[in-house]
Amino acid sequence: MADLPSTPLLDTVSTPDDLRKLRPDQLRQLADELRTETISAVGTTGGHLGSGLGVVELTTAIHYVFDTPRDRLVWDVGHQCYPHKILTGRRDRIRTLRQGGGLSGFTKRSESEYDPFGAAHSSTSISAALGFAIANKIAGTPGKGIAVIGDGAMSAGMAYEAMNNAAQAGNRLVVILNDNDMSIAPPVGGLSAYLSRIVSSREFLGFRDLARKLAKRLPRPIASGMRKTDEFARGMTMGGTLFEELGFYYVGPIDGHNLEHLIPVLENVRDAEEGPILVHVVTKKGKGYGPAEAAADKYHGVQKFDVISGVQTKAPPGPPQYQNVFGAQLVAEAANDPRICAITAAMPSGTGLDAFAKAYPDRFFDVGIAEQHGVTFAAGLAAQGMRPFCAIYSTFLQRAYDQVVHDVAIQNLPVRFAIDRAGLVGADGATHAGSFDVTYLATLPNFVVMAAADEAELVHMTHTAAQYDTGPIAVRYPRGNGTGVALPGDPATAGDR
């Protein structure tokens, strides 16, 4: 008699409480099923895929080891949270992702107790997790704050501002650096995993604490030498000197897809009295799905697609997208004016500036997820006679509002703002809608605010902005395709209309 097929493990897991009933040797199978379910769901709805596939094992391990939702878990940025949603009671709705009335594409407080903080903009997680940790400490209640932050999000200053103030949280704060793109770490392997397990163990931390107490009783030169020896030895084998200087106990790098490495390290971190702790995990975007691993963008954001072939559903041909109209026009303007330069905050293709970057690499600047720096950098360029265009999504420009006010508007500097995704944005939801830019810019002194009704007007307004040296000027335009109107034939003579 043939064996009956066993019930998939994922079918037995509705919440992390169910997950914690599994044996450690069952977690590999569960992670594989979770990856398959994530691919199937996003194939149906579209959305962010590569980042979620990269954290399948990490998501499984965190919920297995920590006591969520009492331990407050914040994902940064929230688009990597699809596997998390499946494991936290939302599997039956996962195919409503980014649909009207369905699940949000990011974490959302009103959606689940397992989403303690909405994180649709990057680099906020450490600050929020620190708030949870300190609140529990003051109240004398159990529970940690756990921030999972991507290496791209670590390019924003806010992450370091939070880390600089994290010492008071002690062992209640855990930061997990998900290194999946920037290759911060060298290749990881068995030795690295072994070292990570050793230095995160209670025995090692206890010995280290004893050594510190002993050092305080010794003459200062000897105590200082012991401290430097400890830092040097750990830095040589583990890295993480910057994080140590910010007051974190650094563990890593470890393979974020190897559950046999992840589980014991996270258990040690959970039980450690040392803190705050940063765990450096190396993952791979698109992990486990061939088409995503082979794609240049690792299927970061996708349309609906066929799971077997990976072929995405293409929208029917239509008018050019506003972002590409802007990008092409700016390239044309730059051909006639060497003072024109372009700045974006980690969105070169999303803002249409990839064409500018290719044509004029010396005048293109991607500052990373650092809108504040990008705006003030543009102000400095303008003050020195350049003609900078700062192309930032409306929702992300909000992050640099103080710089727009203080560094641009009050000083009346001619920074040109290309405000993409102005207005409603569809599936990304309220956090990404450009709802406020007209209001928050029109109240400022010296500002000219323009809104393009179609792609032809966008061409004219880009030309106008290029020529306008009187003060700051902004042109806002929506996401998606234009209306199909004819574009001006010669951008250089389009005029100020």
C-alpha positions as CSV (number, residue, x, y, z in Angstrom):
1,M,0.0,0.0,0.0
2,A,1.4,3.3,-1.0
3,D,2.1,5.9,1.6
4,L,-0.4,8.7,1.8
5,P,1.1,12.2,1.1
6,S,2.0,14.0,4.3
7,T,0.3,17.3,5.2
8,P,2.6,20.2,4.2
9,L,4.1,21.7,7.3
10,L,3.0,25.2,6.3
11,D,-0.6,24.0,6.5
12,T,0.0,23.3,10.2
13,V,1.4,26.8,11.0
14,S,-1.1,29.6,11.4
15,T,0.9,31.7,13.8
16,P,4.4,31.7,15.3
17,D,3.1,29.8,18.3
18,D,2.5,26.9,15.9
19,L,5.9,27.3,14.4
20,R,7.6,27.0,17.7
21,K,6.0,23.5,18.2
22,L,8.1,22.2,15.3
23,R,11.4,20.4,15.7
24,P,14.5,22.2,14.5
25,D,15.0,19.6,11.8
26,Q,11.6,20.4,10.3
27,L,12.4,24.1,9.8
28,R,14.2,23.5,6.4
29,Q,11.1,21.9,4.9
30,L,8.9,24.7,6.3
31,A,11.2,27.4,4.8
32,D,11.1,25.7,1.4
33,E,7.3,25.6,1.6
34,L,7.2,29.2,2.7
35,R,9.4,30.3,-0.3
36,T,7.1,28.4,-2.7
37,E,4.0,30.0,-1.2
38,T,5.6,33.5,-1.5
39,I,6.4,32.9,-5.1
40,S,2.9,31.7,-5.9
41,A,1.2,34.6,-4.1
42,V,3.3,37.3,-5.8
43,G,2.9,35.6,-9.1
44,T,-0.8,36.2,-8.7
45,T,-0.8,39.7,-7.4
46,G,2.6,41.3,-8.4
47,G,4.6,43.2,-5.9
48,H,8.0,43.0,-4.2
49,L,9.5,39.5,-4.6
50,G,13.3,39.4,-4.5
51,S,13.7,41.0,-1.0
52,G,11.1,38.7,0.5
53,L,12.7,35.5,-1.0
54,G,16.0,36.6,0.6
55,V,14.6,36.6,4.1
56,V,12.6,33.4,4.1
57,E,15.0,31.5,6.4
58,L,15.6,34.6,8.5
59,T,11.9,35.2,9.0
60,T,11.4,31.5,10.0
61,A,14.3,31.7,12.5
62,I,13.2,35.0,14.1
63,H,9.7,33.8,14.8
64,Y,11.0,30.4,15.9
65,V,13.5,31.8,18.4
66,F,11.9,35.1,19.7
67,D,8.5,35.5,21.4
68,T,6.7,37.5,18.8
69,P,4.4,39.5,19.1
70,R,5.6,40.2,22.7
71,D,9.0,40.7,21.2
72,R,8.3,43.6,18.8
73,L,9.6,42.9,15.3
74,V,10.1,45.8,12.9
75,W,10.9,45.1,9.2
76,D,12.9,47.8,7.4
77,V,11.8,48.4,4.7
78,G,8.5,46.6,5.0
79,H,8.4,45.3,1.5
80,Q,10.4,42.2,2.6
81,C,7.6,41.2,5.0
82,Y,5.5,38.9,2.7
83,P,6.9,35.7,4.3
84,H,6.3,37.3,7.7
85,K,2.6,37.9,6.8
86,I,2.2,34.3,5.7
87,L,3.5,33.0,9.1
88,T,1.5,35.5,11.2
89,G,-2.1,34.5,10.4
90,R,-2.5,36.1,7.0
91,R,-1.8,33.3,4.6
92,D,-5.5,33.0,3.7
93,R,-5.4,36.6,2.5
94,I,-1.9,36.7,1.0
95,R,-3.3,36.7,-2.6
96,T,-5.0,40.0,-1.8
97,L,-1.6,41.8,-1.5
98,R,-1.7,45.4,-2.8
99,Q,-5.3,45.0,-4.0
100,G,-8.2,47.2,-3.0
101,G,-9.4,46.1,0.4
102,G,-6.6,43.5,0.7
103,L,-3.3,43.2,2.6
104,S,-0.9,46.1,2.5
105,G,2.4,45.6,0.6
106,F,4.2,46.8,3.8
107,T,3.8,46.2,7.5
108,K,0.7,48.0,8.9
109,R,-0.3,48.4,12.5
110,S,-4.1,48.1,11.9
111,E,-3.6,44.8,10.0
112,S,-2.0,42.6,12.7
113,E,-0.6,42.6,16.2
114,Y,2.5,41.1,14.6
115,D,3.0,44.4,12.7
116,P,3.8,46.7,15.7
117,F,5.1,49.5,13.5
118,G,4.4,50.6,9.9
119,A,7.6,50.8,7.9
120,A,7.1,51.8,4.3
121,H,9.9,54.4,4.3
122,S,13.3,53.1,5.0
123,S,15.7,53.5,8.0
124,T,13.1,54.0,10.7
125,S,13.3,50.5,12.3
126,I,16.1,51.0,14.8
127,S,14.5,54.1,16.2
128,A,11.1,52.4,16.5
129,A,12.6,49.2,18.0
130,L,14.6,51.3,20.5
131,G,11.3,52.9,21.5
132,F,9.7,49.5,22.1
133,A,12.7,48.3,24.1
134,I,13.0,51.4,26.3
135,A,9.2,51.4,27.0
136,N,9.3,47.8,28.2
137,K,12.4,48.6,30.3
138,I,10.7,51.5,32.0
139,A,7.6,49.5,32.6
140,G,9.5,46.5,33.8
141,T,7.7,44.2,31.4
142,P,9.4,41.6,29.3
143,G,9.9,41.9,25.5
144,K,12.6,43.0,23.2
145,G,12.7,45.4,20.2
146,I,14.0,43.7,17.1
147,A,14.9,45.7,14.0
148,V,15.6,43.9,10.7
149,I,17.2,46.5,8.5
150,G,18.5,46.1,5.0
151,D,22.0,47.2,4.0
152,G,20.4,49.8,1.6
153,A,18.5,51.3,4.5
154,M,21.7,51.5,6.5
155,S,22.8,54.2,4.1
156,A,20.5,56.7,5.7
157,G,21.7,58.8,8.6
158,M,18.6,58.1,10.7
159,A,19.8,54.6,11.3
160,Y,23.0,55.8,12.8
161,E,21.3,58.5,14.9
162,A,19.3,55.7,16.5
163,M,22.3,53.5,17.1
164,N,24.1,56.3,18.7
165,N,21.3,56.5,21.3
166,A,20.8,52.7,21.8
167,A,23.0,52.0,24.8
168,Q,20.2,52.5,27.3
169,A,18.2,49.7,25.9
170,G,20.8,47.1,26.9
171,N,20.0,43.6,25.8
172,R,16.4,44.5,25.0
173,L,17.4,45.8,21.6
174,V,18.5,43.5,18.8
175,V,19.4,44.8,15.3
176,I,19.7,42.3,12.5
177,L,21.5,43.8,9.5
178,N,20.3,42.0,6.4
179,D,23.2,42.4,4.0
180,N,21.8,41.3,0.6
181,D,23.2,43.8,-1.9
182,M,26.1,46.0,-0.9
183,S,28.5,43.1,0.0
184,I,29.5,44.6,3.3
185,A,30.9,41.3,4.4
186,P,33.4,38.9,2.9
187,P,32.1,35.5,1.8
188,V,30.8,33.6,4.8
189,G,31.2,30.0,5.7
190,G,31.5,27.4,8.4
191,L,34.4,29.1,10.3
192,S,32.5,32.4,10.4
193,A,29.4,30.7,11.6
194,Y,31.4,28.9,14.3
195,L,33.0,32.1,15.5
196,S,29.6,33.9,15.5
197,R,28.2,31.2,17.7
198,I,31.1,31.3,20.1
199,V,31.2,35.1,20.6
200,S,27.4,35.2,21.0
201,S,27.3,32.5,23.6
202,R,26.6,33.1,27.3
203,E,29.9,31.6,28.3
204,F,31.9,34.0,26.1
205,L,29.9,37.0,27.1
206,G,30.2,36.1,30.7
207,F,34.0,35.8,30.4
208,R,34.1,39.1,28.5
209,D,32.1,40.9,31.2
210,L,34.4,39.4,33.9
211,A,37.4,40.6,32.0
212,R,36.0,44.1,31.8
213,K,35.3,44.2,35.6
214,L,38.8,43.0,36.3
215,A,40.2,45.6,33.9
216,K,38.6,48.4,36.0
217,R,40.7,47.3,39.0
218,L,43.9,47.4,37.0
219,P,46.1,50.5,36.3
220,R,44.7,52.5,33.4
221,P,47.4,51.6,30.8
222,I,46.9,47.9,31.4
223,A,43.1,48.2,31.3
224,S,43.3,50.2,28.1
225,G,45.5,47.6,26.5
226,M,43.1,44.8,27.4
227,R,40.2,46.7,25.9
228,K,42.2,47.3,22.7
229,T,43.3,43.7,22.5
230,D,39.7,42.5,22.8
231,E,38.6,45.0,20.0
232,F,41.5,44.0,17.8
233,A,41.0,40.3,18.1
234,R,37.3,40.5,17.5
235,G,37.8,43.0,14.6
236,M,40.3,40.7,12.9
237,T,38.0,37.7,13.0
238,M,34.6,39.2,12.9
239,G,34.6,42.8,11.6
240,G,32.0,45.3,12.9
241,T,34.4,47.9,14.3
242,L,32.0,50.7,13.4
243,F,29.1,49.1,15.2
244,E,31.2,48.4,18.2
245,E,32.1,52.1,18.4
246,L,28.4,52.9,18.3
247,G,27.9,50.8,21.4
248,F,26.7,47.6,19.8
249,Y,28.0,44.1,20.4
250,Y,28.6,42.8,16.9
251,V,28.0,39.2,15.8
252,G,28.6,38.0,12.3
253,P,28.7,37.7,9.4
254,I,26.6,34.6,9.2
255,D,24.8,32.8,6.3
256,G,21.3,34.0,6.4
257,H,20.0,30.9,4.5
258,N,21.6,28.3,6.8
259,L,19.1,27.6,9.6
260,E,21.6,25.4,11.4
261,H,23.8,28.6,11.7
262,L,21.0,31.1,12.3
263,I,19.0,29.3,15.1
264,P,21.8,28.8,17.7
265,V,23.2,32.3,17.1
266,L,19.8,33.9,17.5
267,E,19.1,31.8,20.6
268,N,22.4,33.0,22.1
269,V,21.4,36.6,21.3
270,R,18.0,36.2,22.8
271,D,19.4,34.9,26.0
272,A,22.4,37.3,26.2
273,E,22.8,39.8,29.0
274,E,25.1,41.8,26.8
275,G,23.5,44.5,24.7
276,P,22.5,46.1,22.5
277,I,23.5,43.5,19.9
278,L,23.8,43.7,16.1
279,V,23.7,40.5,14.1
280,H,25.1,40.7,10.6
281,V,23.3,38.3,8.3
282,V,24.3,37.8,4.7
283,T,21.4,36.9,2.3
284,K,20.8,36.7,-1.4
285,K,17.9,38.6,-3.1
286,G,15.6,36.3,-5.0
287,K,17.0,33.2,-3.3
288,G,15.5,30.0,-4.4
289,Y,13.8,31.2,-7.5
290,G,15.9,30.9,-10.7
291,P,14.4,33.7,-12.7
292,A,14.8,36.1,-9.8
293,E,18.4,35.0,-9.1
294,A,19.3,35.5,-12.8
295,A,17.6,38.9,-13.2
296,A,19.7,42.0,-12.7
297,D,17.3,43.5,-10.2
298,K,16.6,40.1,-8.6
299,Y,12.9,40.7,-9.3
300,H,12.8,43.5,-6.8
301,G,9.3,44.6,-8.0
302,V,7.3,42.6,-10.4
303,Q,4.0,42.5,-12.3
304,K,2.0,39.3,-12.2
305,F,4.1,36.5,-13.7
306,D,4.0,32.9,-14.7
307,V,5.6,30.9,-11.9
308,I,7.1,28.2,-14.1
309,S,8.7,30.5,-16.7
310,G,9.1,33.6,-14.6
311,V,7.7,35.7,-17.5
312,Q,5.9,38.8,-16.3
313,T,2.6,40.0,-17.6
314,K,3.4,43.1,-19.7
315,A,1.1,46.1,-19.9
316,P,-0.1,46.9,-23.4
317,P,1.9,49.5,-25.3
318,G,0.9,53.0,-24.4
319,P,2.2,56.6,-24.1
320,P,5.6,57.1,-22.5
321,Q,5.8,57.2,-18.8
322,Y,6.2,60.6,-17.2
323,Q,9.5,59.7,-15.5
324,N,11.0,58.7,-18.9
325,V,9.7,61.9,-20.5
326,F,11.4,63.9,-17.8
327,G,14.6,61.9,-18.0
328,A,14.9,62.3,-21.8
329,Q,14.2,66.1,-21.6
330,L,16.8,66.6,-18.9
331,V,19.4,64.8,-21.1
332,A,18.5,67.2,-23.9
333,E,18.9,70.2,-21.6
334,A,22.2,69.0,-20.3
335,A,23.6,68.7,-23.8
336,N,23.4,72.5,-24.1
337,D,24.3,73.4,-20.5
338,P,27.3,71.9,-18.7
339,R,25.9,73.4,-15.4
340,I,23.0,71.0,-15.3
341,C,23.5,68.0,-13.0
342,A,21.1,65.4,-11.6
343,I,20.6,64.0,-8.1
344,T,18.5,61.1,-6.9
345,A,18.1,59.2,-3.7
346,A,18.5,55.5,-4.6
347,M,15.9,55.8,-7.4
348,P,17.9,56.3,-10.7
349,S,15.5,54.2,-12.9
350,G,12.4,55.1,-11.0
351,T,12.9,58.8,-11.6
352,G,14.1,58.3,-15.2
353,L,17.6,59.5,-14.4
354,D,19.2,56.3,-15.6
355,A,19.4,57.8,-19.1
356,F,21.1,60.9,-17.6
357,A,23.5,58.8,-15.7
358,K,24.5,57.0,-18.9
359,A,24.9,60.2,-20.9
360,Y,26.6,62.3,-18.2
361,P,28.0,60.1,-15.5
362,D,30.2,62.9,-14.1
363,R,27.1,65.1,-13.5
364,F,24.9,62.4,-12.0
365,F,24.8,61.6,-8.3
366,D,22.9,58.9,-6.5
367,V,23.2,59.7,-2.8
368,G,21.5,56.5,-1.6
369,I,18.6,56.6,0.8
370,A,19.6,60.0,2.1
371,E,17.1,62.6,0.9
372,Q,18.2,65.1,3.5
373,H,21.7,65.1,2.3
374,G,20.6,65.1,-1.3
375,V,18.6,68.3,-1.0
376,T,21.4,70.2,0.9
377,F,24.0,68.8,-1.5
378,A,21.9,70.3,-4.3
379,A,21.7,73.6,-2.4
380,G,25.5,73.7,-2.2
381,L,25.8,73.0,-6.0
382,A,23.3,75.8,-6.7
383,A,25.2,78.2,-4.4
384,Q,28.3,77.5,-6.5
385,G,26.6,78.3,-9.8
386,M,25.5,74.9,-10.9
387,R,21.9,74.1,-12.1
388,P,21.0,71.0,-10.0
389,F,17.9,68.9,-10.6
390,C,16.8,67.0,-7.5
391,A,14.6,64.2,-8.7
392,I,12.8,62.5,-5.7
393,Y,9.4,60.9,-5.3
394,S,6.9,63.1,-3.6
395,T,6.5,60.8,-0.6
396,F,10.2,60.6,-0.1
397,L,10.8,64.3,-0.4
398,Q,8.8,64.6,2.9
399,R,11.9,63.2,4.6
400,A,13.9,66.2,3.6
401,Y,11.4,68.9,4.4
402,D,13.6,70.8,6.9
403,Q,16.4,70.9,4.3
404,V,13.9,72.2,1.7
405,V,12.9,75.0,4.1
406,H,16.2,75.9,5.7
407,D,18.8,75.2,3.1
408,V,16.9,76.0,-0.1
409,A,13.8,78.2,0.3
410,I,15.0,80.6,3.0
411,Q,18.3,81.1,1.2
412,N,16.4,81.4,-2.2
413,L,18.7,79.0,-3.9
414,P,17.8,77.8,-7.5
415,V,17.4,74.1,-6.8
416,R,15.2,72.4,-9.3
417,F,12.9,69.8,-7.8
418,A,11.4,67.1,-10.1
419,I,8.7,65.6,-7.9
420,D,7.8,62.1,-9.3
421,R,4.8,60.0,-8.1
422,A,2.8,63.1,-7.2
423,G,-0.8,62.3,-6.4
424,L,-2.2,58.8,-6.0
425,V,0.1,55.8,-6.7
426,G,-2.2,52.8,-6.7
427,A,-1.0,49.5,-5.1
428,D,1.7,51.0,-2.9
429,G,-1.0,52.7,-0.8
430,A,-1.2,55.7,1.4
431,T,2.4,55.7,2.6
432,H,3.6,56.2,-1.0
433,A,1.0,58.5,-2.3
434,G,2.2,62.0,-3.1
435,S,-0.6,63.7,-1.2
436,F,1.1,66.6,0.5
437,D,3.7,68.2,-1.8
438,V,1.6,71.1,-3.2
439,T,0.6,72.1,0.4
440,Y,4.1,71.8,1.9
441,L,5.9,73.6,-0.9
442,A,3.4,76.3,-1.7
443,T,3.6,77.7,1.8
444,L,7.4,78.3,1.5
445,P,9.0,81.6,0.5
446,N,10.5,82.1,-3.0
447,F,9.1,78.8,-4.3
448,V,7.6,78.3,-7.8
449,V,5.4,75.1,-7.9
450,M,4.3,73.7,-11.3
451,A,2.1,70.7,-12.1
452,A,2.2,69.1,-15.5
453,A,-1.2,68.2,-17.0
454,D,0.4,66.0,-19.7
455,E,3.8,64.9,-20.9
456,A,4.1,67.9,-23.3
457,E,3.7,70.3,-20.4
458,L,6.3,68.3,-18.5
459,V,8.8,68.9,-21.3
460,H,8.1,72.6,-21.3
461,M,8.3,72.8,-17.5
462,T,11.6,71.0,-17.4
463,H,13.0,73.4,-19.9
464,T,11.6,76.3,-17.8
465,A,13.1,75.0,-14.6
466,A,16.5,74.6,-16.4
467,Q,16.5,78.3,-17.3
468,Y,15.1,79.6,-14.0
469,D,17.8,81.0,-11.8
470,T,15.6,83.3,-9.6
471,G,15.0,80.8,-6.8
472,P,13.8,77.3,-6.1
473,I,11.3,75.8,-8.6
474,A,9.5,72.5,-8.6
475,V,7.5,70.5,-11.2
476,R,5.3,67.7,-10.0
477,Y,3.9,64.9,-12.2
478,P,2.1,61.6,-11.6
479,R,3.2,58.0,-11.8
480,G,2.6,56.0,-14.9
481,N,1.9,56.8,-18.5
482,G,1.2,60.1,-20.1
483,T,-1.9,61.0,-22.0
484,G,-0.5,60.4,-25.5
485,V,-0.2,64.0,-26.6
486,A,2.5,65.0,-29.1
487,L,5.8,66.0,-27.6
488,P,7.7,69.2,-28.7
489,G,10.0,68.3,-31.6
490,D,13.0,70.4,-30.4
491,P,13.4,70.6,-26.6
492,A,16.0,73.3,-26.9
493,T,13.4,75.7,-28.4
494,A,10.4,74.5,-26.5
495,G,10.2,77.9,-24.7
496,D,9.1,79.0,-21.2
497,R,5.5,78.0,-21.5
